[in-house]
Amino acid sequence: MGMGPGHLRSIRRDSLLAIGLALLMGIAWTVRDHVALGALRLPDTDDLMRLQQIRDWLGGQGFADLAQHRLGPPPGLEMHWSRLADLVPAALILTLTPLLGAQAATVVAVIVSPLLLFAAMLIVIAAIARRLGQSGFVAVILGALAFPAITLFTPGRIDHHALQIVLVLALLHACVGRGTLGQGAIAGSATVLSLVVGMETAPLLAAGGAAIALRWRLDGAAGQARMAGYATALLLGLSAAAVLFRTSGWNIDACDGFTAILWRAAMLAALAPAAMAVAGFATQSVAVRTAVLLATGGLALAGAAVSAPACLHPYGQVDPLLARLWLAHVNEAQPLFAMPLGKAIAAGGMALVGLAAGIWFAWTTRTAAAWIVLGFQATAVAVTLVQVRGAPLAALTAVPALAAMIAAARPRGPLALVVAWLAGSGIAYAGLGDRLTPAAPAAAHGCTAAAAAARLAALPPGLVAAPIDFGPTLLATTRHRVLAGPYHRDTQGNRAMYDLFLSPSPQAEALARRWGVDYVALCKDGFAELGERSKDRQVLAGSLMAGQVPPWLRQISPPGGSTRVYTLTQPARRTTQ
């Protein structure tokens, strides 16, 4: 598609709509959540942990030191995260603190950061739709309604998921566009940056690499230009990232973040596009390029798998107890069809309808761009079927095909158009899912990590044993160290926490004193993941919930409260005869 006046007008119109919708929805979300945002009670535990990581960095912790030194056993936990996702919130806090003060600057930063990414996401999704000959205007509206993706862009959502989405969409945009050196460089750069942020999008990054390789095989000089830019950006970008974003956990034996193992695997995989780019300068023969693609791709992938087998299981072997009690209950790790019907419809409705629309669109148009978008959709849906964390990208990659479905419905009359809009609007599936989901029983009033933190904040710093999801809140709002947190690397601390709460009182006391625990906190109805075992008065959790406090603990929260906080008493002195 040319860059004539009409096309430029479409770009301006779509971009203004994207920015306007992001601003309007951002204001509405902020007004809705202003009390929690003003108190920096962020939507998710990972947002709180991200905020604490940023504060530690701005407070003097090294740029490469990603350890959370107050989490888990001393000297702390090497997080599998990246500084890349910290940059924009940190820059906003630094810039605004002299004007607003630290608290107000932080509130503004956690509101503005995700909305900047929201606007960027809508602009890129419109550009992808235009590349497929569809209305960018319609795509912006569908993107703004794309549940569950939009939940990752609401104020306070400063974790890395929104950034990952924007980077994957930038890769998709480069894959479906004209074959140029610049587009290839954008694709390679987006891939590198996404790997620096985390491993979650690796299947989509692989789909992008496959799309670029297939276009190189068929598109002659244009495919070669894109491949040359892609390969160069991959090799140079990975080399630079190994210097700029090398963390204190670089040599950890895991492939769950930007570690030496992941970097080695990525560099070996990047040799395939490099070899294709070199071969492409010598031949435009489809047969020869096919042979080069199969040979180099197979060798590079096999080499990466052999040299970095940990990347085949990026989260490693989780302790069986933790896998059963904690990981099995993490929402984003659930398979789509293992979820209750209402939640499954809300999470996957737009993606599955969009996949059907994508198949129809690719089959009817028979264009390379449509098939590439369908490949991204199918990959994201496959991830979603295994782990629902893939649902946001499955919904957003469906937008171009859903825009085409709406365009096809327009000549068929108002009823068809309304049905098409409803079928393409993710928020409609969220509403239907809510109607089909039984109302959850009300939690005990005030029984939250924030309430526990309020009790603990004024106490001298110490080590807190508390349910796993309390960890990030306690780190972000108190000076205490915490034993457990919802992070797979904290195997030792998480296991110690469960062992403590699930042991009879004498053994629990021995564990608490061995670990140096100073405080114990839990909710009256906490540990739902334990089921009936949480009511067993023979173990510490059950006895505390029943109001039976062992002599080695002293309750320091008001009696009868739903959030209970205890401190350890001095051990009894042994007397000698």
VMD Tcl script that draws the C-alpha trace (Angstrom):
set ca {
  {0.00 0.00 0.00}
  {1.43 3.38 -1.01}
  {2.03 6.33 1.28}
  {-0.28 8.74 -0.53}
  {-2.24 11.57 1.09}
  {-5.19 9.29 1.84}
  {-2.96 6.76 3.56}
  {-1.26 9.47 5.64}
  {-4.67 10.82 6.64}
  {-5.66 7.32 7.77}
  {-2.50 7.03 9.85}
  {-3.15 10.39 11.52}
  {-6.82 9.62 12.10}
  {-6.13 6.15 13.53}
  {-3.30 7.44 15.75}
  {-5.42 10.29 17.11}
  {-8.23 7.85 17.86}
  {-5.77 5.49 19.59}
  {-4.33 8.26 21.76}
  {-7.80 9.68 22.48}
  {-9.24 6.31 23.48}
  {-6.22 5.51 25.65}
  {-6.60 8.88 27.38}
  {-10.37 8.59 27.80}
  {-10.29 5.01 29.08}
  {-7.29 5.83 31.24}
  {-9.15 8.68 32.92}
  {-12.19 6.45 33.50}
  {-10.05 3.65 34.97}
  {-8.15 6.10 37.16}
  {-11.34 7.64 38.53}
  {-12.71 4.17 39.25}
  {-9.56 3.05 41.08}
  {-8.30 6.38 42.44}
  {-8.41 5.38 46.12}
  {-6.30 2.25 45.60}
  {-3.94 3.99 43.15}
  {-3.45 6.93 45.49}
  {-2.40 4.50 48.22}
  {-0.26 2.56 45.70}
  {-2.34 -0.57 46.19}
  {-1.60 -1.88 42.71}
  {-3.80 -4.42 40.89}
  {-1.45 -7.41 40.96}
  {1.30 -8.78 43.17}
  {3.74 -8.55 40.26}
  {3.00 -4.82 39.88}
  {3.90 -4.33 43.54}
  {7.09 -6.31 43.13}
  {7.97 -4.29 40.03}
  {7.47 -1.10 42.04}
  {9.73 -2.39 44.78}
  {12.40 -3.40 42.26}
  {12.29 0.14 40.84}
  {12.48 1.72 44.30}
  {15.46 -0.45 45.22}
  {17.22 0.58 42.01}
  {16.49 4.28 42.49}
  {17.55 3.88 46.12}
  {21.03 2.80 45.13}
  {20.86 -0.90 44.19}
  {22.94 -1.63 41.10}
  {21.36 -1.56 37.64}
  {22.50 -5.15 37.09}
  {21.50 -6.28 40.59}
  {18.04 -7.76 40.08}
  {18.04 -9.62 43.41}
  {15.20 -8.89 45.81}
  {17.33 -8.89 48.94}
  {14.38 -8.97 51.36}
  {12.71 -12.03 49.83}
  {13.49 -15.61 50.76}
  {16.56 -16.81 52.65}
  {19.57 -14.42 52.88}
  {21.10 -12.91 50.81}
  {17.79 -12.73 48.92}
  {16.24 -14.00 45.72}
  {17.73 -13.48 42.25}
  {14.64 -12.42 40.28}
  {14.16 -13.68 36.72}
  {13.02 -10.20 35.65}
  {14.63 -7.47 33.56}
  {15.52 -3.82 34.07}
  {14.07 -3.06 30.62}
  {10.53 -3.02 32.01}
  {11.68 -0.71 34.84}
  {12.97 2.07 32.57}
  {9.81 4.08 31.79}
  {8.27 4.03 35.29}
  {11.66 4.82 36.82}
  {12.24 7.70 34.38}
  {8.82 9.17 35.21}
  {9.47 8.91 38.96}
  {12.89 10.53 38.64}
  {11.57 13.34 36.44}
  {8.47 14.12 38.50}
  {9.80 13.73 42.05}
  {11.36 17.25 42.20}
  {8.01 18.70 41.07}
  {5.50 16.54 42.94}
  {7.33 14.72 45.70}
  {8.16 11.02 45.75}
  {4.69 9.69 46.60}
  {2.74 11.74 44.03}
  {5.42 11.15 41.37}
  {5.14 7.39 41.93}
  {1.33 7.52 41.69}
  {1.54 9.44 38.40}
  {4.18 7.02 37.07}
  {2.11 3.90 37.77}
  {-0.91 5.52 36.08}
  {0.85 6.93 33.03}
  {3.27 4.08 32.21}
  {0.65 1.46 31.20}
  {-1.43 4.08 29.36}
  {1.56 5.01 27.17}
  {1.86 1.34 26.23}
  {-1.92 1.15 25.69}
  {-1.76 3.97 23.15}
  {1.26 2.34 21.48}
  {-0.54 -1.01 21.29}
  {-3.60 0.56 19.63}
  {-1.43 2.46 17.12}
  {0.44 -0.72 16.12}
  {-2.74 -2.82 15.89}
  {-4.21 -0.21 13.52}
  {-1.05 -0.31 11.42}
  {-1.27 -4.12 11.15}
  {-4.90 -3.88 10.04}
  {-4.03 -1.31 7.37}
  {-1.27 -3.59 6.09}
  {-3.98 -6.20 5.51}
  {-6.21 -3.71 3.73}
  {-8.59 -3.35 6.68}
  {-9.82 -0.33 8.60}
  {-7.33 0.86 11.18}
  {-10.14 2.87 12.75}
  {-12.17 -0.29 13.38}
  {-9.05 -2.10 14.60}
  {-8.37 0.60 17.22}
  {-11.89 0.21 18.61}
  {-11.63 -3.59 18.64}
  {-8.23 -3.33 20.33}
  {-9.64 -1.03 23.00}
  {-12.36 -3.62 23.70}
  {-10.04 -6.65 23.52}
  {-10.59 -8.41 26.82}
  {-8.55 -9.86 28.52}
  {-5.68 -7.93 26.91}
  {-6.88 -4.52 28.08}
  {-6.69 -5.61 31.73}
  {-2.89 -5.53 31.35}
  {-2.92 -1.83 30.37}
  {-5.02 -0.39 33.20}
  {-3.46 2.14 35.62}
  {-1.17 0.43 38.08}
  {-0.29 -2.46 35.73}
  {3.43 -1.72 35.55}
  {4.56 -5.31 35.20}
  {6.16 -6.48 31.95}
  {3.15 -8.04 30.19}
  {1.97 -4.89 28.38}
  {5.49 -4.19 27.10}
  {5.75 -7.77 25.83}
  {2.47 -7.35 23.94}
  {3.64 -4.17 22.21}
  {6.94 -5.81 21.21}
  {5.22 -8.90 19.74}
  {2.78 -6.71 17.78}
  {5.74 -4.67 16.47}
  {7.28 -7.95 15.27}
  {4.02 -8.96 13.58}
  {3.77 -5.56 11.90}
  {7.29 -5.94 10.50}
  {6.49 -9.47 9.26}
  {3.41 -8.43 7.24}
  {4.85 -5.23 5.77}
  {7.00 -4.49 2.77}
  {10.28 -6.36 2.57}
  {12.91 -3.78 3.52}
  {16.11 -3.74 5.53}
  {14.44 -1.42 8.05}
  {11.44 -3.68 8.59}
  {13.76 -6.61 9.17}
  {15.77 -4.58 11.67}
  {12.57 -3.68 13.54}
  {11.59 -7.36 13.66}
  {15.01 -8.39 14.98}
  {15.11 -5.59 17.55}
  {11.60 -6.38 18.82}
  {12.60 -10.04 19.17}
  {15.75 -9.22 21.15}
  {13.98 -6.78 23.46}
  {11.18 -9.28 24.08}
  {13.72 -11.95 25.05}
  {15.42 -9.47 27.37}
  {12.08 -8.88 29.12}
  {11.19 -12.55 29.52}
  {10.55 -15.94 28.01}
  {6.75 -15.94 27.92}
  {6.44 -14.82 24.31}
  {9.08 -17.18 22.88}
  {6.50 -19.16 20.81}
  {5.30 -15.92 19.15}
  {8.90 -14.83 18.53}
  {9.52 -18.19 16.86}
  {6.41 -17.66 14.72}
  {7.85 -14.32 13.62}
  {11.16 -15.89 12.71}
  {9.39 -18.62 10.72}
  {7.31 -16.00 8.87}
  {10.41 -14.00 7.91}
  {12.17 -17.19 6.77}
  {9.22 -18.24 4.60}
  {8.97 -14.79 3.03}
  {12.73 -14.88 2.37}
  {12.24 -18.18 0.54}
  {9.54 -16.78 -1.74}
  {9.87 -12.99 -1.97}
  {13.15 -12.62 -3.82}
  {14.97 -9.33 -3.22}
  {12.33 -8.01 -0.80}
  {12.51 -11.15 1.33}
  {16.29 -10.95 1.27}
  {16.31 -7.33 2.44}
  {14.01 -8.14 5.36}
  {16.08 -11.20 6.29}
  {19.35 -9.24 6.18}
  {17.95 -6.60 8.51}
  {16.44 -9.23 10.82}
  {19.62 -11.32 11.08}
  {21.84 -8.28 11.63}
  {19.57 -6.86 14.34}
  {19.37 -10.25 16.07}
  {23.12 -10.78 16.24}
  {24.05 -7.19 17.11}
  {21.08 -6.80 19.47}
  {21.79 -10.01 21.39}
  {25.46 -9.08 21.66}
  {24.61 -5.62 23.00}
  {21.93 -6.98 25.35}
  {24.43 -9.40 26.90}
  {26.43 -6.33 27.96}
  {23.66 -3.86 28.78}
  {21.18 -6.20 30.48}
  {23.48 -8.80 32.03}
  {22.09 -9.28 35.54}
  {23.46 -10.51 38.84}
  {21.68 -13.78 38.06}
  {23.28 -14.16 34.63}
  {24.94 -17.49 35.43}
  {21.96 -19.12 37.15}
  {21.31 -22.57 35.69}
  {17.89 -21.70 34.27}
  {16.28 -20.40 31.09}
  {13.46 -18.51 32.82}
  {14.76 -15.02 32.06}
  {17.60 -13.30 30.24}
  {20.33 -15.61 31.52}
  {23.53 -16.88 29.92}
  {21.69 -20.09 28.98}
  {18.90 -18.23 27.16}
  {21.41 -15.92 25.49}
  {23.45 -18.87 24.22}
  {20.34 -20.59 22.85}
  {19.17 -17.38 21.16}
  {22.58 -16.74 19.59}
  {22.70 -20.28 18.20}
  {19.16 -19.94 16.84}
  {20.14 -16.57 15.30}
  {22.81 -18.30 13.20}
  {20.02 -19.68 10.97}
  {18.76 -16.27 9.73}
  {22.38 -15.13 9.46}
  {23.18 -18.07 7.18}
  {20.02 -17.43 5.15}
  {20.94 -13.77 4.75}
  {24.42 -14.69 3.48}
  {23.03 -17.35 1.10}
  {20.38 -14.94 -0.15}
  {23.01 -12.64 -1.62}
  {24.15 -15.54 -3.82}
  {20.84 -16.93 -5.04}
  {17.17 -16.13 -5.54}
  {16.32 -19.72 -6.48}
  {13.35 -20.91 -4.46}
  {14.66 -24.48 -4.48}
  {18.09 -23.49 -3.18}
  {16.62 -21.16 -0.57}
  {14.28 -23.94 0.59}
  {17.26 -26.25 1.10}
  {19.18 -23.56 2.98}
  {16.15 -22.78 5.16}
  {15.61 -26.41 6.13}
  {19.28 -27.16 6.70}
  {20.27 -24.05 8.65}
  {17.00 -23.86 10.57}
  {17.20 -27.48 11.63}
  {20.88 -27.28 12.61}
  {20.48 -24.04 14.56}
  {17.43 -25.23 16.48}
  {19.03 -28.61 17.23}
  {22.20 -26.86 18.39}
  {20.22 -24.54 20.65}
  {18.26 -27.45 22.14}
  {21.39 -29.54 22.76}
  {23.47 -26.70 24.19}
  {20.66 -25.25 26.32}
  {18.26 -28.07 27.28}
  {16.97 -25.94 30.17}
  {15.16 -23.79 27.59}
  {12.88 -26.72 26.79}
  {11.63 -26.41 30.40}
  {12.19 -22.71 31.15}
  {10.72 -22.79 34.64}
  {12.63 -25.89 35.66}
  {11.44 -28.55 38.06}
  {9.14 -26.94 40.62}
  {9.07 -28.61 44.03}
  {6.15 -31.13 43.91}
  {4.54 -29.68 47.05}
  {4.73 -26.15 45.66}
  {3.45 -27.32 42.28}
  {0.40 -28.84 43.97}
  {-0.36 -26.18 46.58}
  {0.69 -23.00 44.73}
  {1.42 -23.32 41.01}
  {-1.71 -25.34 40.31}
  {-3.77 -22.38 41.55}
  {-1.98 -19.59 39.61}
  {-4.60 -18.24 37.21}
  {-2.35 -17.52 34.23}
  {-0.85 -21.02 34.38}
  {-4.23 -22.75 33.96}
  {-5.17 -24.48 30.67}
  {-8.11 -22.69 29.05}
  {-10.52 -25.60 29.18}
  {-9.62 -26.48 32.77}
  {-11.18 -23.18 33.85}
  {-14.86 -22.79 34.82}
  {-17.04 -22.17 31.75}
  {-17.65 -18.49 32.46}
  {-13.98 -17.71 32.97}
  {-12.99 -19.74 29.91}
  {-15.44 -17.77 27.73}
  {-14.17 -14.47 29.10}
  {-10.53 -15.40 28.57}
  {-10.77 -17.22 25.24}
  {-13.99 -16.11 23.51}
  {-12.47 -13.35 21.38}
  {-9.43 -15.47 20.56}
  {-11.42 -18.51 19.39}
  {-13.94 -16.51 17.33}
  {-11.01 -14.52 15.97}
  {-9.19 -17.71 14.98}
  {-12.23 -18.80 12.96}
  {-12.32 -15.34 11.35}
  {-8.58 -15.60 10.66}
  {-8.97 -18.93 8.88}
  {-11.80 -17.49 6.75}
  {-9.82 -14.34 5.98}
  {-6.61 -16.15 5.02}
  {-8.51 -18.68 2.89}
  {-10.49 -16.05 1.01}
  {-7.69 -13.51 0.47}
  {-4.78 -15.98 -0.02}
  {-2.24 -13.26 0.82}
  {1.04 -13.88 2.62}
  {0.17 -11.23 5.22}
  {-3.14 -12.92 6.08}
  {-1.47 -16.31 6.45}
  {1.22 -14.80 8.69}
  {-1.36 -13.19 10.96}
  {-3.19 -16.52 11.11}
  {0.09 -18.20 12.09}
  {0.51 -15.76 14.97}
  {-3.12 -16.29 15.98}
  {-2.81 -20.08 15.92}
  {0.39 -19.95 17.97}
  {-1.18 -17.66 20.58}
  {-4.31 -19.82 20.78}
  {-2.17 -22.96 21.19}
  {-0.35 -21.29 24.09}
  {-3.71 -20.28 25.58}
  {-5.00 -23.84 25.46}
  {-2.00 -24.89 27.56}
  {-1.71 -21.77 29.74}
  {-4.23 -18.96 29.70}
  {-1.37 -16.42 29.87}
  {-1.48 -16.57 26.04}
  {-5.04 -15.18 25.89}
  {-4.19 -11.44 25.67}
  {-2.05 -11.89 22.55}
  {-4.50 -14.41 21.11}
  {-7.20 -11.74 21.38}
  {-5.10 -8.91 19.92}
  {-3.68 -10.88 16.98}
  {-7.31 -11.66 16.09}
  {-8.16 -7.98 15.61}
  {-7.28 -7.66 11.86}
  {-9.38 -10.70 10.91}
  {-12.25 -9.49 13.10}
  {-12.05 -6.09 11.38}
  {-12.33 -7.93 8.05}
  {-15.35 -9.84 9.38}
  {-17.04 -6.56 10.33}
  {-16.28 -5.11 6.88}
  {-17.82 -8.18 5.24}
  {-20.93 -7.87 7.42}
  {-21.53 -4.20 6.61}
  {-23.22 -4.76 3.18}
  {-25.48 -7.42 4.71}
  {-27.46 -4.93 6.78}
  {-27.64 -3.55 10.33}
  {-28.40 -6.86 12.06}
  {-25.40 -8.62 10.53}
  {-23.21 -5.65 11.41}
  {-24.35 -5.64 15.06}
  {-23.74 -9.39 15.33}
  {-20.25 -8.98 13.80}
  {-19.37 -6.20 16.24}
  {-20.55 -8.25 19.20}
  {-18.64 -11.30 17.97}
  {-15.48 -9.20 17.61}
  {-15.68 -7.37 20.95}
  {-13.72 -9.06 23.71}
  {-15.58 -7.10 26.35}
  {-18.80 -8.88 25.29}
  {-17.26 -12.25 26.20}
  {-16.18 -10.78 29.54}
  {-19.78 -9.78 30.22}
  {-21.12 -13.18 29.19}
  {-18.49 -14.89 31.29}
  {-19.51 -12.84 34.33}
  {-23.13 -13.88 33.86}
  {-22.14 -17.54 33.74}
  {-19.76 -17.37 36.72}
  {-21.34 -17.98 40.14}
  {-20.76 -15.13 42.56}
  {-17.75 -15.83 44.72}
  {-18.35 -15.92 48.46}
  {-17.40 -12.64 50.08}
  {-13.96 -12.70 51.61}
  {-13.62 -11.93 55.26}
  {-13.79 -8.15 55.65}
  {-10.36 -6.55 55.69}
  {-8.58 -9.87 55.27}
  {-5.89 -8.75 52.86}
  {-2.15 -8.49 52.55}
  {-2.55 -4.69 52.82}
  {-4.31 -5.06 56.17}
  {-1.51 -7.32 57.43}
  {1.07 -4.84 56.14}
  {-0.66 -2.01 58.01}
  {-0.29 -3.99 61.25}
  {3.35 -4.85 60.56}
  {4.56 -1.52 59.15}
  {5.22 0.14 62.53}
  {7.05 -2.85 64.00}
  {10.85 -3.19 64.01}
  {12.11 -4.80 60.80}
  {12.18 -8.58 60.89}
  {11.41 -11.73 58.92}
  {7.71 -12.40 58.21}
  {6.20 -15.82 57.52}
  {2.93 -15.26 55.66}
  {0.88 -16.76 52.80}
  {2.67 -16.69 49.47}
  {0.66 -13.83 47.92}
  {1.31 -11.54 50.89}
  {5.01 -11.28 49.98}
  {5.02 -8.47 47.39}
  {2.66 -6.26 49.43}
  {4.77 -6.66 52.56}
  {7.95 -5.86 50.62}
  {6.45 -2.76 48.99}
  {4.79 -1.29 52.08}
  {6.97 -2.32 55.04}
  {10.67 -2.62 55.89}
  {10.40 -6.31 56.69}
  {11.95 -9.30 54.98}
  {9.52 -12.00 53.85}
  {10.01 -15.71 53.57}
  {7.62 -16.51 50.70}
  {6.54 -14.86 47.45}
  {4.76 -15.97 44.25}
  {7.98 -16.61 42.30}
  {9.15 -20.03 41.18}
  {12.79 -19.36 42.05}
  {11.94 -18.91 45.74}
  {11.70 -22.66 46.25}
  {13.50 -22.65 49.59}
  {11.51 -19.79 51.13}
  {8.15 -20.94 49.80}
  {8.72 -24.50 50.93}
  {9.81 -23.27 54.37}
  {6.61 -21.22 54.69}
  {4.33 -24.15 53.85}
  {6.32 -26.53 56.05}
  {5.95 -24.09 58.94}
  {2.19 -23.61 58.61}
  {1.51 -27.30 57.91}
  {3.52 -28.64 60.85}
  {2.28 -29.35 64.38}
  {3.10 -26.57 66.82}
  {6.37 -27.98 68.27}
  {7.87 -28.63 64.84}
  {6.55 -25.29 63.56}
  {8.29 -23.48 66.43}
  {11.56 -25.27 65.65}
  {11.27 -24.30 61.97}
  {10.40 -20.69 62.79}
  {13.37 -20.29 65.11}
  {15.73 -22.07 62.71}
  {14.75 -19.63 59.95}
  {14.87 -16.63 62.27}
  {11.19 -15.75 61.82}
  {10.10 -12.69 63.79}
  {6.44 -12.37 62.75}
  {3.66 -14.64 61.49}
  {0.71 -13.22 59.54}
  {-2.32 -14.85 57.94}
  {-6.00 -14.35 57.20}
  {-8.78 -15.96 59.16}
  {-9.86 -17.74 55.97}
  {-6.38 -17.90 54.48}
  {-4.73 -20.86 52.77}
  {-7.76 -21.71 50.65}
  {-5.40 -23.81 48.51}
  {-5.05 -26.23 51.43}
  {-8.74 -27.14 51.40}
  {-9.89 -29.02 54.49}
  {-6.32 -29.33 55.67}
  {-6.35 -25.62 56.56}
  {-8.93 -26.44 59.28}
  {-6.85 -29.20 60.84}
  {-6.12 -27.98 64.36}
  {-3.18 -30.37 64.59}
  {-1.16 -28.07 62.33}
  {-0.20 -24.44 62.94}
  {-2.42 -22.93 60.23}
  {-5.53 -24.70 61.51}
  {-4.88 -23.96 65.16}
  {-4.30 -20.25 64.51}
  {-7.49 -19.99 62.44}
  {-9.37 -21.67 65.26}
  {-8.03 -19.07 67.68}
  {-5.67 -21.47 69.43}
  {-2.39 -19.57 69.75}
  {0.58 -21.68 70.86}
  {2.68 -20.30 73.72}
  {5.62 -19.47 71.44}
  {3.47 -16.93 69.57}
  {1.84 -13.74 70.87}
  {-0.99 -12.11 68.92}
  {-0.35 -8.41 68.24}
  {-3.44 -7.76 66.12}
  {-6.83 -7.08 67.76}
  {-8.66 -10.20 68.92}
  {-11.36 -11.39 66.54}
  {-9.91 -9.58 63.55}
  {-9.85 -11.35 60.22}
  {-6.21 -10.45 59.59}
  {-4.05 -11.94 62.30}
  {-0.48 -10.96 63.11}
  {1.71 -12.66 65.71}
  {5.21 -12.19 67.04}
  {7.47 -14.89 68.39}
  {8.00 -14.93 72.14}
  {11.41 -15.47 73.69}
  {12.23 -19.17 73.89}
  {11.95 -20.61 77.35}
  {15.30 -20.91 79.12}
  {16.41 -24.40 79.92}
  {17.48 -24.99 83.48}
  {20.15 -27.47 84.50}
  {19.85 -29.70 87.51}
}
mol new
graphics top color blue
foreach p $ca { graphics top sphere $p radius 0.5 }
foreach p [lrange $ca 0 end-1] q [lrange $ca 1 end] { graphics top cylinder $p $q radius 0.2 }
display resetview
